[in-house]
Structure formats: structure tokens, C-alpha cells
Amino acid sequence: MISISEQAQAHFAKLLEKQAAGTSIRVFVVNPGTAQAECGVSYCPADAVEDTDIQIEFTGFNAVVDAESKPFLVDAEIDFVTDQMGSQLTLKAPNAKVRKVNDNAPLMERVQYVIDAEINPQLANHGGRVSVMELTNDGVAVLQFGGGCNGCSQVDLTLKEGIEKELLTRFSGELNGVRDITEHQRGEHSYY
């Protein structure tokens, strides 16, 4: 679930030497599954470990993850990097904002996951978002734009050159196209 580099493991082991015996590190996500999701690492005294927590053994210490954070920490990586600017701990959790779906999940869930994890963060730069409303029998993903995308002059380009190309590449043989059902109305919210 979580990958911790050898450098980061050594860093944690050194820090934990100065803590009470039995202290672990806790890796967690605040506001998991939302655009405001943030990951963190803290000390976890032995008496703070809950029955529902998952404990992962590493060299010289355990990492503790609460059950709510677990699906959002799939593929998370912790590293300890030293460069000219000094040393820092880095935590990358690509699924913190969106719960990862299985490869055998229904197509609609897999398409929505790609949109939420990769496309919507880009659209959010312009205050926009997109959602899958349905999948037709002939393999067309019907999409609804919102926020700054509603009424944007570039929405057709975004749909055909960006979203459709990405989804057709990802879901080759399963998806045949995308269609926008948004009634685009230009307004104060639109991105120009």
C-alpha cells in the first residue's frame, strides 16, 4: 500500500529512537476523497493505535494507517531527499483526492476515476469540472461540464482534443466516444 524508501526508513528510525518505546509513525489523509485532501505523517504512541488501524512493518519501526485513509493511500510513496537546499521528507499520494478503483470495476467507475484523478485537477485550474452521467449501449461516455467549463469558449476543444483522446486511449476497445450534454450558458462563472 505505502512505499517508504530506504532513506526515509532510516530517517524515521532515527527520529523514533528519541520517542517512547513502541512509538510508530502514523500516515493519514485529512479530507480524503475531496479536492482539499492532504496527507500527513506524525508520531503514533503505542496507546494511540486503534483496533481498526492497519500496521505495516518496516525496518526499525511500524507505520500505522487508519481504515478511512487506507484506500486513499494506495500507491503512496514516502521518500527522504537530500540536495543542495537541504533535506526534506516527501509524501506522494496520487489517490488521496480520489479513491482508486479496481481494474475489474465497471467501466463507468473506471472512466469517472480517470476523470476525477487526472482530468478534473487540470480543469480545476479554470474553476471547471466534468462528470460522467451515463455510458450508452454503443460505448459513448455522456459527460456534463460544470463550473468555469460551463459556457467556456474552449469547451469543444477540451472535449475532443483533451478528454476524448485521453479516454479513448485509456479505454481502447471499451469506449467509442464522448458526448457533452451540458447546456452551455456563458456567464460570470465561465472561463474565457
Secondary structure as UniProt FT lines:
FT   STRAND          2..4
FT   HELIX           6..16
FT   TURN            17..18
FT   TURN            21..22
FT   STRAND          24..30
FT   TURN            32..33
FT   TURN            35..36
FT   STRAND          38..44
FT   HELIX           46..48
FT   TURN            51..52
FT   STRAND          54..58
FT   TURN            59..60
FT   STRAND          61..65
FT   TURN            67..69
FT   HELIX           70..73
FT   TURN            74..75
FT   STRAND          76..83
FT   TURN            84..85
FT   STRAND          86..92
FT   TURN            94..95
FT   TURN            103..104
FT   HELIX           107..114
FT   HELIX           115..119
FT   HELIX           120..124
FT   TURN            125..127
FT   STRAND          128..135
FT   TURN            137..138
FT   STRAND          140..147
FT   TURN            148..151
FT   TURN            153..154
FT   HELIX           155..157
FT   HELIX           158..164
FT   HELIX           165..170
FT   TURN            171..174
FT   STRAND          177..180
FT   TURN            188..189
//
